[in-house]
């Protein structure tokens, strides 16, 4: 059960206070980002309409109530964990005593369909995509397979998986071949030119991503990515603008204006996103109107293709010389962190 807009009235047409549970933190590598997103959501929610219950999940998966006043949670800085907590012994009871849940959780255990499954099982309405869309959107390999079926243009990519002893190269027809890392790299090099990006399949906020410029770096970064996920994706570099488009809705889906990412670093890494104050987002993106319209249409199509509900953010590349559009990925629970570095195009 997914929702976007919440309204609740009694028989006298008087507005009732809606109890909303905002869950943040979690067990994934995006724990700190989720805390920042959760705080931002709590700050922006209308306190006259909603009774807000902040719930923090630590990196071990333990659930806690935040016990201090709502306004004090805003004082946390990025990377700081909440301290005024009371452990929750009966998680289901807390959730059942709430009108709606907003799971502001990124990555494994939150954005991958896990918590959506729990909320569906206890029949509680929640914000965002359902189980299927969340699980597909979290796994880059299967997102790409579905986008390919839908005819959405993507960068060339290769897929390998880490096994207990070595690696498994997986071709376009999902045939598997066990091989050494050296052999897997040579197979990748036959189809993709350097530089190329190496990514864990199930990871967000650019965690575990690196840009390989030669054979030595490719091996090194595949080994590094395998620390975050056994499934690894290697993509060709698209030289162009990195842009993003938000989508909102269920059956009738609307797309936002286009934002352009201006990273201070070579690519939009974790540090560039959350630590470098010089990285920024340009809204609207400096791209032709025709391209902007095409991106918005493709964003809606991508969202519907994975059976999205509620909201998502869809990321694209626009190639420099051709203005050709390449879909990168979809984020079914995008970051809601405070963005102090948004520039407005003149």
QUIWOVEN-V944325 format. One record per residue. N is the residue number from 0. PSI is psi as a letter, one per 30 degrees, with the letter a starting at -180 (none if undefined). OMEGA is omega in whole degrees, -180 to 180 (999 if undefined). D_CENTER is the distance of its C-alpha to the mean C-alpha in Angstrom with 2 decimals. Layout:
N | PSI | OMEGA | D_CENTER
N | PSI | OMEGA | D_CENTER
//
This chain:
0 | j | -176 | 20.08
1 | k | 179 | 17.51
2 | l | 172 | 18.48
3 | e | -177 | 17.81
4 | k | -178 | 21.19
5 | k | 172 | 23.30
6 | k | -175 | 27.08
7 | k | -176 | 29.76
8 | l | 174 | 33.50
9 | a | -174 | 36.71
10 | f | 179 | 39.96
11 | g | 180 | 41.17
12 | g | 177 | 38.22
13 | k | -177 | 37.22
14 | k | 175 | 33.59
15 | l | 175 | 32.51
16 | k | 179 | 30.06
17 | k | 178 | 26.90
18 | j | -178 | 25.66
19 | k | -179 | 21.90
20 | j | 178 | 20.21
21 | j | -177 | 17.18
22 | k | -178 | 15.67
23 | l | -176 | 13.88
24 | c | 175 | 14.06
25 | l | -171 | 13.82
26 | f | -173 | 14.71
27 | l | 177 | 11.81
28 | f | 180 | 12.00
29 | g | -177 | 9.55
30 | e | -177 | 12.39
31 | e | 178 | 13.66
32 | e | 179 | 10.59
33 | e | 177 | 10.37
34 | e | -180 | 14.10
35 | e | 178 | 13.95
36 | e | -180 | 11.59
37 | e | 179 | 13.96
38 | e | 180 | 16.96
39 | e | 178 | 16.04
40 | e | 180 | 15.67
41 | e | 179 | 18.95
42 | e | -172 | 20.63
43 | f | -180 | 19.98
44 | k | -180 | 21.00
45 | j | -176 | 24.62
46 | f | 177 | 26.73
47 | f | -178 | 29.56
48 | f | -171 | 27.65
49 | k | 167 | 25.59
50 | j | -170 | 26.64
51 | k | 177 | 23.57
52 | j | 177 | 23.19
53 | k | 177 | 20.80
54 | k | -180 | 19.93
55 | k | 174 | 18.82
56 | k | -179 | 17.90
57 | l | -174 | 19.04
58 | f | 173 | 18.03
59 | f | 180 | 20.77
60 | g | 178 | 19.43
61 | k | -177 | 22.17
62 | k | -178 | 21.77
63 | k | 168 | 23.52
64 | k | 171 | 24.64
65 | k | -168 | 24.62
66 | f | -178 | 28.35
67 | l | -180 | 28.93
68 | k | -177 | 28.96
69 | e | -175 | 25.73
70 | f | -178 | 26.47
71 | f | -179 | 26.80
72 | f | -180 | 23.19
73 | f | -177 | 22.50
74 | f | -180 | 24.61
75 | k | 176 | 22.12
76 | l | -178 | 21.15
77 | k | -179 | 17.98
78 | f | 180 | 18.33
79 | k | 180 | 20.90
80 | k | 175 | 20.84
81 | k | -176 | 22.56
82 | f | -176 | 26.10
83 | i | -169 | 27.76
84 | l | 174 | 26.72
85 | k | -176 | 28.45
86 | k | 179 | 27.44
87 | k | -180 | 26.82
88 | e | -178 | 29.14
89 | j | -175 | 28.44
90 | e | -177 | 24.77
91 | e | 180 | 25.54
92 | e | 178 | 28.28
93 | e | -179 | 26.10
94 | e | -180 | 23.58
95 | f | 180 | 26.53
96 | g | -178 | 28.04
97 | k | -180 | 25.22
98 | e | -177 | 24.95
99 | k | -179 | 21.21
100 | k | 173 | 18.16
101 | j | -179 | 15.02
102 | j | -180 | 12.66
103 | i | -175 | 10.57
104 | k | -180 | 9.21
105 | k | 173 | 6.17
106 | a | -176 | 6.80
107 | k | 178 | 10.27
108 | f | -179 | 12.44
109 | e | -177 | 10.24
110 | g | -172 | 7.22
111 | g | -180 | 9.46
112 | f | -176 | 12.28
113 | e | -178 | 14.33
114 | f | 176 | 14.73
115 | e | 177 | 14.73
116 | e | 178 | 17.66
117 | e | -177 | 19.41
118 | e | 176 | 19.32
119 | e | -179 | 20.50
120 | e | -179 | 23.27
121 | g | 173 | 24.61
122 | h | 177 | 24.30
123 | k | 177 | 22.41
124 | k | -178 | 20.61
125 | l | -180 | 17.05
126 | k | 172 | 14.53
127 | a | -175 | 11.76
128 | l | 179 | 11.56
129 | a | -174 | 14.07
130 | e | -175 | 14.46
131 | e | -178 | 14.70
132 | e | -179 | 11.84
133 | e | -178 | 9.42
134 | e | 178 | 11.13
135 | e | -177 | 11.36
136 | f | -179 | 7.84
137 | e | -175 | 7.06
138 | j | -174 | 10.24
139 | e | -180 | 10.60
140 | e | -177 | 14.34
141 | f | 171 | 14.64
142 | e | -179 | 12.31
143 | e | 180 | 14.76
144 | e | -179 | 17.70
145 | e | 177 | 17.04
146 | e | 178 | 16.38
147 | e | 178 | 19.58
148 | e | -179 | 21.44
149 | f | 178 | 20.54
150 | g | 178 | 21.97
151 | k | -176 | 19.00
152 | k | -178 | 19.87
153 | l | 173 | 17.94
154 | l | 175 | 18.92
155 | k | 180 | 21.13
156 | l | 176 | 19.61
157 | l | -174 | 21.08
158 | k | 172 | 20.13
159 | l | -179 | 21.78
160 | k | 178 | 21.64
161 | k | 175 | 23.11
162 | a | -179 | 26.01
163 | e | -175 | 28.14
164 | e | -174 | 30.60
165 | b | -177 | 29.20
166 | l | 177 | 26.75
167 | k | 176 | 26.45
168 | k | -176 | 26.09
169 | j | -176 | 24.81
170 | a | -175 | 26.05
171 | f | 178 | 24.99
172 | g | 178 | 26.90
173 | g | 169 | 25.27
174 | k | -175 | 28.56
175 | k | 176 | 28.32
176 | j | 177 | 30.46
177 | k | -179 | 30.79
178 | l | 176 | 31.43
179 | l | 177 | 31.40
180 | e | 179 | 28.67
181 | e | -180 | 31.22
182 | e | 178 | 31.75
183 | e | 179 | 28.06
184 | e | 180 | 27.63
185 | e | 177 | 30.70
186 | e | 178 | 29.36
187 | e | -176 | 26.16
188 | f | 178 | 28.43
189 | f | -173 | 30.45
190 | f | -178 | 27.67
191 | k | 178 | 25.60
192 | l | 174 | 27.16
193 | k | -3 | 26.32
194 | l | 178 | 24.23
195 | l | -178 | 21.25
196 | k | -180 | 17.77
197 | k | -174 | 17.26
198 | k | 166 | 13.91
199 | k | -178 | 13.25
200 | e | -179 | 12.06
201 | i | 178 | 10.01
202 | l | 179 | 8.28
203 | a | 180 | 5.50
204 | g | 179 | 6.90
205 | g | 178 | 9.54
206 | k | 177 | 11.17
207 | g | -177 | 14.08
208 | k | 176 | 14.10
209 | l | 178 | 17.57
210 | j | -179 | 19.78
211 | k | -178 | 22.91
212 | f | 179 | 26.05
213 | l | -175 | 28.55
214 | e | -179 | 29.35
215 | e | 180 | 29.55
216 | e | 179 | 26.11
217 | e | 178 | 24.63
218 | e | -178 | 26.16
219 | e | -175 | 25.14
220 | f | 173 | 21.44
221 | e | 177 | 21.32
222 | e | 180 | 22.93
223 | e | -179 | 20.48
224 | e | -178 | 17.34
225 | f | 175 | 19.19
226 | f | -178 | 19.14
227 | f | -180 | 15.45
228 | k | 179 | 15.69
229 | f | 179 | 18.78
230 | k | -175 | 17.19
231 | k | 179 | 16.98
232 | k | 179 | 16.37
233 | k | -175 | 18.46
234 | k | 173 | 18.14
235 | l | 176 | 20.73
236 | k | 172 | 20.38
237 | j | -180 | 20.39
238 | j | -178 | 22.44
239 | a | -180 | 21.37
240 | k | 172 | 19.21
241 | j | -175 | 15.42
242 | l | -178 | 14.54
243 | l | -178 | 11.95
244 | k | 177 | 12.79
245 | k | 174 | 11.81
246 | k | -175 | 13.25
247 | k | 176 | 14.93
248 | l | 177 | 17.30
249 | d | 176 | 18.48
250 | e | 177 | 21.45
251 | j | -173 | 21.94
252 | k | 177 | 18.74
253 | l | -180 | 18.84
254 | k | -178 | 17.00
255 | l | 167 | 16.96
256 | l | -177 | 18.66
257 | k | 175 | 17.12
258 | k | 179 | 15.92
259 | k | 180 | 16.84
260 | k | 177 | 15.39
261 | i | -178 | 18.44
262 | k | 176 | 17.73
263 | f | -180 | 20.75
264 | a | -176 | 20.29
265 | e | 173 | 20.73
266 | l | -172 | 17.05
267 | i | -179 | 13.86
268 | l | 178 | 13.78
269 | e | -179 | 12.58
270 | e | 179 | 15.99
271 | e | -179 | 15.94
272 | e | -166 | 12.84
273 | f | -175 | 14.15
274 | f | -177 | 17.79
275 | j | -176 | 19.48
276 | f | -178 | 20.87
277 | f | 174 | 21.89
278 | k | -177 | 18.51
279 | l | 176 | 17.98
280 | k | -180 | 16.74
281 | k | -178 | 19.57
282 | k | -3 | 19.80
283 | l | 179 | 21.11
284 | k | 180 | 20.49
285 | i | 179 | 23.82
286 | l | 179 | 23.90
287 | k | -179 | 26.53
288 | e | 180 | 26.34
289 | e | 180 | 26.66
290 | e | 178 | 23.56
291 | e | 179 | 21.61
292 | e | 180 | 22.84
293 | e | 179 | 21.96
294 | e | 180 | 18.31
295 | e | 178 | 18.14
296 | e | 180 | 19.88
297 | e | 179 | 17.67
298 | e | 178 | 14.48
299 | e | 179 | 16.30
300 | e | 180 | 17.53
301 | e | 180 | 14.25
302 | e | -180 | 13.04
303 | e | -179 | 16.45
304 | e | 180 | 16.61
305 | g | -180 | 14.08
306 | h | 180 | 15.78
307 | l | 176 | 13.12
308 | k | 175 | 14.42
309 | d | -176 | 14.04
310 | l | 173 | 11.22
311 | l | 170 | 8.26
312 | k | -178 | 7.73
313 | k | -175 | 9.20
314 | k | -177 | 9.99
315 | l | 166 | 13.60
316 | k | 173 | 16.49
317 | j | -175 | 19.94
318 | k | -174 | 22.68
319 | e | -171 | 25.24
320 | f | -172 | 28.48
321 | f | -171 | 27.74
322 | g | 177 | 24.95
323 | k | -176 | 23.64
324 | k | 174 | 20.07
325 | k | 176 | 17.69
326 | k | -179 | 14.37
327 | d | 180 | 11.80
328 | l | 176 | 8.65
329 | k | 178 | 6.88
330 | j | -175 | 3.56
331 | f | 169 | 5.72
332 | i | -175 | 5.23
333 | l | 179 | 4.59
334 | k | 176 | 6.81
335 | g | -178 | 10.36
336 | l | 177 | 12.24
337 | k | 180 | 15.68
338 | j | -177 | 15.92
339 | f | -170 | 19.53
340 | h | 177 | 19.58
341 | k | 178 | 19.21
342 | k | 178 | 22.21
343 | k | -180 | 23.86
344 | k | -180 | 25.41
345 | none | 999 | 29.15
//
